[in-house]
Amino acid sequence: MAVAVSRDLAVKVLEDVNAVKLIDRQQALRAAIRRGEPKCLGVGQVMLGLMVMSYSIPLHFTEFTEVVSLGVPWWSGLTFITAGLVAIILDKHCTMKILRVCLMVSVVSTVLSVVAVIIYSVDMDKNPEAPCVKNLHGSCNEKHYATKVSRGVKSSLLLFTLAQTAISAVLCFLLYRQRRVFGPYTSLTQAAPSTPTSITPPDLN
């Protein structure tokens, strides 16, 4: 805080240099975050979460495997939607606090996406497509069609989850880089008055 005293003993409090730097850095943070397009990435995550949850519905009418029993599409889809909504909020309200929350949620989303990919891969390996056994009408048995549909749906869910993993990893990288750049300026929390103020000494006569 800078103080200037005039000839008539009026004290003027000038702008704080640290406060000006803080405002500049906040604007730079906002511009840097929006260059990373968190809103677009967030919308993509929300859409992927909704697609994962909706595409998983047929699995409840086919084979009851580990993917269904563990509820992988549901908790992974909800995680994707949550991460996407936080990224959209970050685009509207660019603060270091929300950036940290978004980074934490994105890390969790990335880890859970990798876990979901592993579960899908193991499940598809343990439950291969059943061979076609012809019945009296010349068509395959129901188990063949059920396993075929199940593997097709799981393949789609696996692709969606891989896409989510990539988006979450990219968002984590961008947010971590911005946190490292602008992290030291979070200690500047108190700003001086933006305009000079005058303090008139009391009349001693």
ZIDA-V973296 format. One record per pair of residues at least 24 apart in sequence whose C-alpha atoms are under 7 Angstrom apart, sorted by the first residue. I is the first residue (numbers start at 0). J is the second residue. Records with the same first field share a line. If there is no record, write none. Layout:
# ZIDA-V973296
I = J / J
This chain:
# ZIDA-V973296
0 = 191
8 = 200
9 = 197 / 198 / 199 / 200
10 = 197 / 198 / 199
11 = 195 / 196 / 197 / 198
12 = 195 / 196 / 197
13 = 194 / 195
14 = 191 / 192 / 193 / 194 / 195
15 = 191
18 = 190 / 191
21 = 184 / 187
28 = 181
29 = 93
33 = 90
35 = 173
37 = 86 / 87 / 90
38 = 86 / 87 / 90
40 = 166
41 = 82 / 83 / 84 / 86 / 87
42 = 83
44 = 79 / 80 / 82 / 83 / 163
45 = 79 / 80 / 83
47 = 159 / 163
48 = 76 / 77 / 79 / 80
49 = 76
51 = 76 / 156 / 159
52 = 76
54 = 152
55 = 152
58 = 149
61 = 145 / 149
62 = 145 / 146 / 149
65 = 122
66 = 118 / 119 / 122
71 = 115
75 = 111 / 112
78 = 108
79 = 108
82 = 108
98 = 174
102 = 171 / 174 / 175
105 = 167 / 170 / 171
106 = 171
108 = 167
109 = 164 / 167 / 168
112 = 160 / 163 / 164
113 = 164
116 = 157 / 160 / 161
119 = 153 / 157
123 = 150
